Amino acid sequence: MKFAILKDILKCTKIALFISMGICIFFTSIYYIFYNNGSSSLLYFIKNNLYYIGCFGLLISSGFFIQKNATRPLIYQDSWTKMFSKLNLGMVIMFVSLFICLCGIIIQLSLEAAII
């Protein structure tokens, strides 16, 4: 039983990595189309957007925990339990958003290590 939650969290990590890569590719193209000020500014731009999207996801997941009926079973609960056996939708959004913010933290730490 304990491993089912860990397995679901690892799936959330995998989803967050794919989303973070998509965010990086999308905002890199936006940066080169509109700004093009240098490579270090590009990493700051990507980091900030990872933070913005991750915090927006955390805001959405907090709505799931505040609202009374938000954690009820979904309409497609059978197909949901095939993907995530223990976590509900609000928890999945929360973990994915946390890992997206963690990708931003990793970029920030690498920028700070390069400056020193």
MDTraj code that builds the backbone (N, CA, C; nanometers):
import mdtraj as md
import numpy as np

residues = "MET LYS PHE ALA ILE LEU LYS ASP ILE LEU LYS CYS THR LYS ILE ALA LEU PHE ILE SER MET GLY ILE CYS ILE PHE PHE THR SER ILE TYR TYR ILE PHE TYR ASN ASN GLY SER SER SER LEU LEU TYR PHE ILE LYS ASN ASN LEU TYR TYR ILE GLY CYS PHE GLY LEU LEU ILE SER SER GLY PHE PHE ILE GLN LYS ASN ALA THR ARG PRO LEU ILE TYR GLN ASP SER TRP THR LYS MET PHE SER LYS LEU ASN LEU GLY MET VAL ILE MET PHE VAL SER LEU PHE ILE CYS LEU CYS GLY ILE ILE ILE GLN LEU SER LEU GLU ALA ALA ILE ILE".split()
xyz = np.array([
    [0.0816, -0.1202, 0.0000],
    [0.0000, 0.0000, 0.0000],
    [0.0854, 0.1257, 0.0000],
    [0.1931, 0.1257, 0.0773],
    [0.2794, 0.2429, 0.0830],
    [0.3459, 0.2680, -0.0515],
    [0.3764, 0.1612, -0.1219],
    [0.4444, 0.1761, -0.2485],
    [0.3529, 0.2288, -0.3577],
    [0.2218, 0.2142, -0.3412],
    [0.1279, 0.2670, -0.4401],
    [0.1301, 0.4190, -0.4400],
    [0.1414, 0.4793, -0.3228],
    [0.1497, 0.6256, -0.3154],
    [0.2814, 0.6734, -0.3747],
    [0.3899, 0.6024, -0.3446],
    [0.5201, 0.6382, -0.4000],
    [0.5200, 0.6235, -0.5524],
    [0.4547, 0.5208, -0.6012],
    [0.4437, 0.4998, -0.7460],
    [0.3659, 0.6131, -0.8106],
    [0.2585, 0.6579, -0.7467],
    [0.1808, 0.7709, -0.7992],
    [0.2620, 0.9001, -0.7987],
    [0.3404, 0.9213, -0.6932],
    [0.4229, 1.0417, -0.6863],
    [0.5310, 1.0379, -0.7945],
    [0.5871, 0.9215, -0.8216],
    [0.6857, 0.9104, -0.9293],
    [0.6228, 0.9369, -1.0661],
    [0.4976, 0.8960, -1.0838],
    [0.4266, 0.9293, -1.2084],
    [0.4066, 1.0799, -1.2196],
    [0.3763, 1.1441, -1.1077],
    [0.3622, 1.2899, -1.1081],
    [0.4938, 1.3573, -1.1431],
    [0.6045, 1.3013, -1.0935],
    [0.7362, 1.3552, -1.1255],
    [0.7637, 1.3445, -1.2751],
    [0.7296, 1.2314, -1.3324],
    [0.7499, 1.2104, -1.4762],
    [0.6665, 1.3083, -1.5581],
    [0.5427, 1.3268, -1.5191],
    [0.4554, 1.4218, -1.5888],
    [0.5101, 1.5634, -1.5755],
    [0.5576, 1.5981, -1.4556],
    [0.6111, 1.7329, -1.4326],
    [0.7370, 1.7576, -1.5146],
    [0.8206, 1.6562, -1.5302],
    [0.9407, 1.6731, -1.6124],
    [0.9048, 1.6977, -1.7585],
    [0.8067, 1.6256, -1.8093],
    [0.7635, 1.6476, -1.9476],
    [0.7020, 1.7870, -1.9637],
    [0.6213, 1.8269, -1.8680],
    [0.5608, 1.9607, -1.8744],
    [0.6687, 2.0683, -1.8642],
    [0.7673, 2.0484, -1.7767],
    [0.8750, 2.1461, -1.7621],
    [0.9575, 2.1570, -1.8892],
    [0.9837, 2.0451, -1.9540],
    [1.0562, 2.0500, -2.0814],
    [0.9750, 2.1245, -2.1866],
    [0.8461, 2.1009, -2.1900],
    [0.7600, 2.1737, -2.2835],
    [0.7585, 2.3230, -2.2548],
    [0.7533, 2.3579, -2.1264],
    [0.7571, 2.4988, -2.0872],
    [0.8894, 2.5614, -2.1299],
    [0.9996, 2.4898, -2.1076],
    [1.1313, 2.5417, -2.1458],
    [1.1414, 2.5628, -2.2961],
    [1.0946, 2.4682, -2.3739],
    [1.1003, 2.4817, -2.5196],
    [1.0111, 2.5956, -2.5668],
    [0.8899, 2.6041, -2.5128],
    [0.7964, 2.7083, -2.5540],
    [0.8498, 2.8471, -2.5205],
    [0.8964, 2.8655, -2.3971],
    [0.9419, 2.9980, -2.3572],
    [1.0792, 3.0331, -2.4144],
    [1.1581, 2.9336, -2.4527],
    [1.2809, 2.9627, -2.5263],
    [1.2482, 3.0222, -2.6624],
    [1.1500, 2.9628, -2.7296],
    [1.1109, 3.0191, -2.8593],
    [1.0487, 3.1577, -2.8437],
    [0.9693, 3.1785, -2.7409],
    [0.9127, 3.3121, -2.7145],
    [1.0244, 3.4121, -2.6863],
    [1.1233, 3.3694, -2.6096],
    [1.2337, 3.4584, -2.5746],
    [1.3127, 3.4997, -2.6986],
    [1.3437, 3.4034, -2.7850],
    [1.4233, 3.4364, -2.9036],
    [1.3442, 3.5148, -3.0075],
    [1.2126, 3.5008, -3.0075],
    [1.1316, 3.5797, -3.1006],
    [1.1212, 3.7236, -3.0544],
    [1.0999, 3.7449, -2.9236],
    [1.0689, 3.8796, -2.8759],
    [1.1838, 3.9514, -2.8052],
    [1.2724, 3.8789, -2.7329],
    [1.3691, 3.9467, -2.6478],
    [1.5126, 3.9356, -2.6987],
    [1.5713, 3.8176, -2.6952],
    [1.7061, 3.7886, -2.7433],
    [1.8112, 3.8792, -2.6800],
    [1.8234, 3.8756, -2.5463],
    [1.9197, 3.9595, -2.4747],
    [2.0415, 3.8834, -2.4252],
    [2.0535, 3.7578, -2.4479],
    [2.1669, 3.6799, -2.3998],
    [2.1215, 3.5510, -2.3346],
    [2.2159, 3.4574, -2.3187],
    [2.1781, 3.3254, -2.2689],
    [2.1466, 3.3262, -2.1194],
    [2.2153, 3.4096, -2.0387],
    [2.1845, 3.4092, -1.8958],
    [2.0457, 3.4677, -1.8703],
    [2.0064, 3.5654, -1.9498],
    [1.8712, 3.6198, -1.9354],
    [1.7665, 3.5171, -1.9762],
    [1.8024, 3.4302, -2.0704],
    [1.7107, 3.3237, -2.1123],
    [1.6816, 3.2310, -1.9953],
    [1.7829, 3.1925, -1.9198],
    [1.7609, 3.1026, -1.8069],
    [1.6784, 3.1692, -1.6971],
    [1.7000, 3.2982, -1.6748],
    [1.6166, 3.3704, -1.5787],
    [1.4715, 3.3759, -1.6262],
    [1.4520, 3.3952, -1.7560],
    [1.3179, 3.4004, -1.8143],
    [1.2473, 3.2656, -1.7982],
    [1.3184, 3.1573, -1.8271],
    [1.2601, 3.0229, -1.8132],
    [1.2298, 2.9931, -1.6669],
    [1.3235, 3.0262, -1.5778],
    [1.3051, 3.0017, -1.4342],
    [1.1818, 3.0736, -1.3818],
    [1.1684, 3.1996, -1.4184],
    [1.0533, 3.2767, -1.3721],
    [0.9226, 3.2177, -1.4228],
    [0.9192, 3.1754, -1.5476],
    [0.7965, 3.1172, -1.6007],
    [0.7656, 2.9812, -1.5408],
    [0.8679, 2.9046, -1.5071],
    [0.8437, 2.7795, -1.4345],
    [0.7823, 2.8079, -1.2976],
    [0.8337, 2.9107, -1.2299],
    [0.7754, 2.9491, -1.1020],
    [0.6308, 2.9955, -1.1173],
    [0.6045, 3.0777, -1.2179],
    [0.4684, 3.1298, -1.2374],
    [0.3697, 3.0168, -1.2636],
    [0.4056, 2.9252, -1.3511],
    [0.3143, 2.8162, -1.3857],
    [0.2995, 2.7198, -1.2679],
    [0.4084, 2.6908, -1.1985],
    [0.4007, 2.6031, -1.0814],
    [0.3158, 2.6630, -0.9704],
    [0.3316, 2.7926, -0.9458],
    [0.2511, 2.8578, -0.8413],
    [0.1047, 2.8673, -0.8811],
    [0.0778, 2.8846, -1.0109],
    [-0.0613, 2.8847, -1.0570],
    [-0.1242, 2.7470, -1.0359],
    [-0.0479, 2.6413, -1.0619],
    [-0.0978, 2.5057, -1.0355],
    [-0.1223, 2.4818, -0.8880],
    [-0.0350, 2.5356, -0.8027],
    [-0.0575, 2.5229, -0.6582],
    [-0.1818, 2.5988, -0.6147],
    [-0.2071, 2.7118, -0.6776],
    [-0.3288, 2.7880, -0.6484],
    [-0.4528, 2.7078, -0.6878],
    [-0.4478, 2.6434, -0.8033],
    [-0.5601, 2.5603, -0.8470],
    [-0.5794, 2.4419, -0.7516],
    [-0.4701, 2.3788, -0.7100],
    [-0.4840, 2.2636, -0.6198],
    [-0.5361, 2.3055, -0.4831],
    [-0.5037, 2.4274, -0.4387],
    [-0.5588, 2.4728, -0.3109],
    [-0.7101, 2.4909, -0.3207],
    [-0.7587, 2.5249, -0.4384],
    [-0.9035, 2.5334, -0.4587],
    [-0.9712, 2.3983, -0.4426],
    [-0.9002, 2.2911, -0.4794],
    [-0.9559, 2.1570, -0.4613],
    [-0.9704, 2.1225, -0.3139],
    [-0.8796, 2.1712, -0.2321],
    [-0.8849, 2.1377, -0.0902],
    [-0.9792, 2.2284, -0.0130],
    [-1.0049, 2.3479, -0.0634],
    [-1.0936, 2.4413, 0.0045],
    [-1.2396, 2.4083, -0.0239],
    [-1.2692, 2.3768, -0.1498],
    [-1.4075, 2.3498, -0.1881],
    [-1.4527, 2.2148, -0.1315],
    [-1.5764, 2.2086, -0.0907],
    [-1.6275, 2.0908, -0.0208],
    [-1.6400, 1.9685, -0.1125],
    [-1.6933, 1.9854, -0.2324],
    [-1.7193, 1.8715, -0.3212],
    [-1.6067, 1.8442, -0.4198],
    [-1.4959, 1.9125, -0.4099],
    [-1.3913, 1.8991, -0.5109],
    [-1.3160, 1.7668, -0.5023],
    [-1.3133, 1.7042, -0.3866],
    [-1.2406, 1.5779, -0.3728],
    [-1.3321, 1.4559, -0.3885],
    [-1.4503, 1.4767, -0.4373],
    [-1.5416, 1.3642, -0.4600],
    [-1.4875, 1.2786, -0.5756],
    [-1.5364, 1.1562, -0.5922],
    [-1.4918, 1.0729, -0.7050],
    [-1.5291, 1.1371, -0.8398],
    [-1.4405, 1.1198, -0.9359],
    [-1.4612, 1.1779, -1.0677],
    [-1.5645, 1.0999, -1.1477],
    [-1.6098, 1.1565, -1.2574],
    [-1.7034, 1.0871, -1.3458],
    [-1.6363, 0.9645, -1.4075],
    [-1.5101, 0.9794, -1.4444],
    [-1.4341, 0.8699, -1.5036],
    [-1.3397, 0.8097, -1.3993],
    [-1.3921, 0.7720, -1.2863],
    [-1.3114, 0.7247, -1.1739],
    [-1.2384, 0.5953, -1.2075],
    [-1.2985, 0.5076, -1.2873],
    [-1.2328, 0.3809, -1.3214],
    [-1.1057, 0.4037, -1.4018],
    [-1.1123, 0.4922, -1.5008],
    [-0.9927, 0.5201, -1.5796],
    [-0.8903, 0.6004, -1.4992],
    [-0.9385, 0.6810, -1.4038],
    [-0.8463, 0.7563, -1.3189],
    [-0.7676, 0.6622, -1.2277],
    [-0.8349, 0.5610, -1.1716],
    [-0.7652, 0.4691, -1.0822],
    [-0.6682, 0.3785, -1.1570],
    [-0.6816, 0.3666, -1.2874],
    [-0.5808, 0.2937, -1.3644],
    [-0.4503, 0.3728, -1.3704],
    [-0.4605, 0.5050, -1.3780],
    [-0.3406, 0.5897, -1.3827],
    [-0.2844, 0.6137, -1.2427],
    [-0.3686, 0.6576, -1.1503],
    [-0.3269, 0.6911, -1.0147],
    [-0.4151, 0.6141, -0.9174],
    [-0.3548, 0.5202, -0.8465],
    [-0.4359, 0.4337, -0.7614],
    [-0.4747, 0.4991, -0.6290],
    [-0.3917, 0.5879, -0.5753],
    [-0.4197, 0.6460, -0.4438],
    [-0.4499, 0.7956, -0.4464],
    [-0.3908, 0.8697, -0.5380],
    [-0.4041, 1.0155, -0.5372],
    [-0.5266, 1.0607, -0.6153],
    [-0.5913, 1.1665, -0.5635],
    [-0.7027, 1.2249, -0.6373],
    [-0.6508, 1.3384, -0.7262],
    [-0.7393, 1.4053, -0.7971],
    [-0.6997, 1.5064, -0.8946],
    [-0.6281, 1.6242, -0.8295],
    [-0.6775, 1.6697, -0.7155],
    [-0.6150, 1.7820, -0.6468],
    [-0.4738, 1.7506, -0.6016],
    [-0.4521, 1.6301, -0.5534],
    [-0.3181, 1.5903, -0.5101],
    [-0.2231, 1.5777, -0.6282],
    [-0.2717, 1.5260, -0.7399],
    [-0.1870, 1.5130, -0.8586],
    [-0.1458, 1.6511, -0.9090],
    [-0.2403, 1.7441, -0.9144],
    [-0.2067, 1.8803, -0.9577],
    [-0.1075, 1.9430, -0.8609],
    [-0.1239, 1.9173, -0.7318],
    [-0.0324, 1.9724, -0.6330],
    [0.1094, 1.9176, -0.6512],
    [0.1231, 1.7863, -0.6658],
    [0.2563, 1.7282, -0.6802],
    [0.3218, 1.7690, -0.8119],
    [0.2452, 1.7736, -0.9204],
    [0.3011, 1.8162, -1.0488],
    [0.3483, 1.9609, -1.0384],
    [0.2700, 2.0461, -0.9758],
    [0.3083, 2.1868, -0.9596],
    [0.4312, 2.2018, -0.8709],
    [0.4392, 2.1225, -0.7661],
    [0.5580, 2.1262, -0.6802],
    [0.6836, 2.0867, -0.7567],
    [0.6727, 1.9845, -0.8402],
    [0.7897, 1.9404, -0.9151],
    [0.8251, 2.0382, -1.0271],
    [0.7270, 2.1100, -1.0814],
    [0.7574, 2.2155, -1.1777],
    [0.8334, 2.3275, -1.1080],
    [0.7896, 2.3652, -0.9892],
    [0.8636, 2.4661, -0.9118],
    [1.0025, 2.4155, -0.8754],
    [1.0162, 2.2863, -0.8496],
    [1.1463, 2.2292, -0.8186],
    [1.2404, 2.2391, -0.9388],
    [1.1883, 2.2232, -1.0596],
    [1.2710, 2.2422, -1.1790],
    [1.3194, 2.3870, -1.1876],
    [1.2345, 2.4817, -1.1515],
    [1.2761, 2.6213, -1.1473],
    [1.3827, 2.6447, -1.0421],
    [1.3715, 2.5778, -0.9281],
    [1.4714, 2.5903, -0.8227],
    [1.6058, 2.5350, -0.8701],
    [1.6031, 2.4247, -0.9432],
    [1.7274, 2.3675, -0.9950],
    [1.7949, 2.4641, -1.0914],
    [1.7173, 2.5291, -1.1777],
    [1.7744, 2.6281, -1.2692],
    [1.8303, 2.7455, -1.1902],
    [1.7583, 2.7897, -1.0880],
    [1.8057, 2.9009, -1.0059],
    [1.9361, 2.8660, -0.9345],
    [1.9454, 2.7450, -0.8804],
    [2.0687, 2.7041, -0.8135],
    [2.1850, 2.6938, -0.9105],
    [2.1572, 2.6484, -1.0322],
    [2.2660, 2.6408, -1.1300],
    [2.3106, 2.7803, -1.1731],
    [2.2181, 2.8748, -1.1802],
    [2.2561, 3.0136, -1.2117],
    [2.3385, 3.0743, -1.0998],
    [2.3007, 3.0501, -0.9755],
    [2.3760, 3.1030, -0.8628],
    [2.5130, 3.0403, -0.8513],
    [2.5252, 2.9126, -0.8857],
    [2.6557, 2.8465, -0.8813],
    [2.7462, 2.8979, -0.9932],
    [2.6879, 2.9368, -1.1060],
    [2.7678, 2.9887, -1.2170],
    [2.8167, 3.1295, -1.1887],
    [2.7428, 3.2051, -1.1101],
    [2.7820, 3.3427, -1.0797],
    [2.9006, 3.3449, -0.9825],
    [2.9003, 3.2546, -0.8866],
    [3.0067, 3.2537, -0.7846],
    [3.1350, 3.2009, -0.8376],
])
top = md.Topology()
chain = top.add_chain()
for i, resn in enumerate(residues, 1):
    res = top.add_residue(resn, chain, resSeq=i)
    for name in ("N", "CA", "C"):
        top.add_atom(name, md.element.get_by_symbol(name[0]), res)
traj = md.Trajectory(xyz[None], top)
